[in-house]
Amino acid sequence: MAIGSTMHTFDVQLADTDRGVYEDYALRVARHPSETDAYMLTRVLAHGLEHAEGIAFGGSVSDTEEPAVLVRDLTGRITAWIEVGAPDAERLHHATRIADRVVVYTHRDPAKVMAPWADKRIHRADEVRVYSFDPGFIESAVPLLERRNEVSLTVTEQTLYLALNGTMLSTAVHEHELG
């Protein structure tokens, strides 16, 4: 944990009917002082939406070696590189050379996030997926965050139903392709 980080806990109940993943788990999230609540919440949602054996949070916000969330196989090889926010094209190029699957979850306007990548070289760009939420969804959920959080994530037909500390919100999970 970085100096000055604030610890948040999330007791998560996940029911992803689209992927057949059902799990109850606890997350301890160190929020770095430079990390916004919107970014942290998007990290937690990405963790849930990509939940699989071997999933973990990557290094700190400023870590250039690992993404926000990653999945490793039993040998330690990164199988899924999961970015949050607006990574640059060079980082995506690097990720696609290392991992089988590269995805980005953004709490920002996806068109603005993807625009700088348009003329850049990204290995296997056609395989990179960008996911976003309905406008205002993250902003509506952020005020509900506490240090200890009860979370229920239900995904069905690309719709995310989020119960966060007793308040229910929903959003479509929009998929965008680079290629």
C-alpha positions as CSV (number, residue, x, y, z in Angstrom):
1,M,0.0,0.0,0.0
2,A,1.3,3.4,-0.9
3,I,2.0,6.0,1.7
4,G,-1.1,8.2,2.2
5,S,-3.4,5.6,0.6
6,T,-6.9,5.2,2.0
7,M,-8.2,1.7,2.4
8,H,-11.6,0.8,1.2
9,T,-13.3,-2.6,1.6
10,F,-15.9,-4.0,-0.8
11,D,-17.9,-7.1,0.1
12,V,-19.0,-8.2,-3.3
13,Q,-21.8,-10.5,-4.4
14,L,-21.3,-11.2,-8.2
15,A,-23.9,-12.8,-10.4
16,D,-22.8,-12.5,-14.1
17,T,-25.4,-14.5,-16.0
18,D,-23.8,-13.5,-19.3
19,R,-20.6,-15.4,-18.4
20,G,-22.0,-17.9,-15.9
21,V,-19.8,-16.5,-13.0
22,Y,-21.3,-16.5,-9.5
23,E,-19.0,-15.5,-6.6
24,D,-19.0,-13.8,-3.2
25,Y,-15.7,-12.2,-2.3
26,A,-14.1,-9.4,-0.4
27,L,-11.8,-6.7,-1.9
28,R,-9.4,-4.5,-0.1
29,V,-8.7,-1.5,-2.2
30,A,-5.9,1.0,-1.5
31,R,-7.0,4.3,-3.0
32,H,-3.9,6.4,-3.8
33,P,-4.2,10.2,-3.1
34,S,-4.0,11.0,-6.8
35,E,-6.7,8.5,-7.7
36,T,-10.2,9.8,-8.0
37,D,-13.2,8.0,-6.5
38,A,-14.6,7.5,-10.1
39,Y,-11.4,5.8,-11.1
40,M,-11.4,3.6,-8.0
41,L,-15.0,2.6,-8.6
42,T,-14.3,1.8,-12.2
43,R,-11.4,-0.4,-11.0
44,V,-13.8,-2.3,-8.7
45,L,-16.4,-2.7,-11.4
46,A,-13.8,-3.9,-13.9
47,H,-12.6,-6.4,-11.4
48,G,-16.1,-7.8,-11.1
49,L,-17.0,-7.7,-14.8
50,E,-13.7,-9.5,-15.6
51,H,-13.7,-11.8,-12.5
52,A,-11.9,-15.1,-13.1
53,E,-9.5,-17.3,-11.4
54,G,-6.1,-15.5,-11.0
55,I,-7.6,-11.9,-11.1
56,A,-5.9,-9.3,-9.0
57,F,-5.3,-5.6,-8.9
58,G,-2.1,-4.4,-10.5
59,G,0.4,-1.9,-9.2
60,S,-0.3,1.6,-8.1
61,V,-1.8,4.3,-10.3
62,S,1.6,5.4,-11.5
63,D,2.9,1.8,-12.1
64,T,4.0,1.4,-15.7
65,E,4.7,-2.3,-15.5
66,E,1.2,-3.5,-14.7
67,P,-2.4,-2.5,-15.5
68,A,-5.1,-1.6,-13.0
69,V,-6.4,-5.2,-13.0
70,L,-4.8,-8.3,-14.5
71,V,-5.5,-12.0,-14.7
72,R,-2.6,-14.5,-14.4
73,D,-2.6,-18.2,-15.2
74,L,-1.0,-20.8,-12.8
75,T,2.4,-20.2,-14.4
76,G,2.3,-16.4,-13.6
77,R,1.8,-15.4,-17.3
78,I,-0.6,-12.5,-17.8
79,T,-3.6,-13.7,-19.7
80,A,-5.8,-10.6,-19.4
81,W,-4.6,-7.0,-19.2
82,I,-7.4,-4.8,-17.9
83,E,-6.8,-1.0,-18.1
84,V,-9.0,1.6,-16.4
85,G,-9.4,5.2,-17.6
86,A,-7.5,6.4,-20.6
87,P,-4.2,4.6,-21.3
88,D,-2.0,5.8,-24.1
89,A,-1.5,3.9,-27.3
90,E,2.0,2.9,-26.4
91,R,0.8,1.2,-23.3
92,L,-1.9,-0.7,-25.2
93,H,0.6,-1.7,-27.8
94,H,2.8,-3.2,-25.0
95,A,-0.2,-4.9,-23.4
96,T,-1.3,-6.6,-26.6
97,R,2.2,-8.1,-27.0
98,I,2.1,-9.6,-23.5
99,A,-1.5,-10.7,-22.8
100,D,-3.9,-12.8,-24.7
101,R,-6.7,-10.4,-24.0
102,V,-6.6,-6.6,-23.6
103,V,-9.6,-4.5,-22.4
104,V,-10.1,-1.0,-21.2
105,Y,-12.9,0.1,-18.8
106,T,-13.5,3.8,-18.9
107,H,-15.5,6.2,-16.8
108,R,-14.9,8.9,-19.4
109,D,-16.4,9.6,-22.8
110,P,-15.1,6.6,-24.9
111,A,-14.9,8.6,-28.1
112,K,-12.5,11.0,-26.4
113,V,-10.5,8.2,-24.8
114,M,-10.1,6.4,-28.2
115,A,-9.5,9.4,-30.4
116,P,-5.7,9.7,-29.5
117,W,-5.2,6.1,-30.5
118,A,-6.5,6.6,-34.1
119,D,-3.2,7.0,-35.9
120,K,-1.0,5.1,-33.5
121,R,0.5,1.7,-33.8
122,I,-1.3,-0.8,-31.5
123,H,-0.4,-4.5,-32.0
124,R,-3.7,-6.5,-32.5
125,A,-5.7,-3.3,-32.2
126,D,-8.8,-5.1,-33.7
127,E,-8.8,-7.4,-30.6
128,V,-8.7,-4.6,-28.0
129,R,-12.1,-3.9,-26.5
130,V,-13.2,-0.7,-24.7
131,Y,-16.1,-0.8,-22.3
132,S,-18.0,2.2,-21.0
133,F,-21.1,2.9,-19.0
134,D,-24.1,5.1,-19.5
135,P,-23.3,8.8,-19.1
136,G,-23.7,9.8,-15.5
137,F,-23.7,6.3,-14.1
138,I,-20.3,6.5,-12.3
139,E,-21.0,10.0,-11.2
140,S,-24.3,8.8,-9.6
141,A,-22.5,5.9,-7.8
142,V,-19.5,7.8,-6.4
143,P,-21.4,9.7,-3.6
144,L,-22.5,6.3,-2.3
145,L,-19.0,5.1,-1.6
146,E,-17.9,4.6,1.9
147,R,-14.8,3.1,3.5
148,R,-16.7,-0.2,4.0
149,N,-19.0,-1.1,1.1
150,E,-21.6,-3.7,0.4
151,V,-21.8,-4.4,-3.3
152,S,-24.0,-6.6,-5.4
153,L,-23.1,-6.8,-9.1
154,T,-25.6,-8.5,-11.4
155,V,-24.9,-8.7,-15.1
156,T,-27.5,-9.9,-17.6
157,E,-27.8,-9.2,-21.3
158,Q,-25.0,-6.6,-21.1
159,T,-26.8,-4.6,-18.4
160,L,-25.1,-4.1,-15.1
161,Y,-27.3,-3.8,-12.0
162,L,-25.3,-2.3,-9.1
163,A,-26.5,-2.3,-5.5
164,L,-24.0,-0.1,-3.6
165,N,-24.6,0.3,0.1
166,G,-28.4,-0.2,-0.3
167,T,-28.9,2.0,-3.4
168,M,-29.7,0.3,-6.7
169,L,-28.3,1.7,-10.0
170,S,-28.2,0.2,-13.5
171,T,-26.4,0.8,-16.7
172,A,-25.7,-0.8,-20.1
173,V,-22.2,-2.0,-20.5
174,H,-21.2,-0.5,-23.9
175,E,-18.6,-2.3,-26.0
176,H,-16.4,-0.4,-28.4
177,E,-13.9,-1.8,-30.9
178,L,-10.7,-0.1,-32.1
179,G,-10.2,-2.0,-35.4
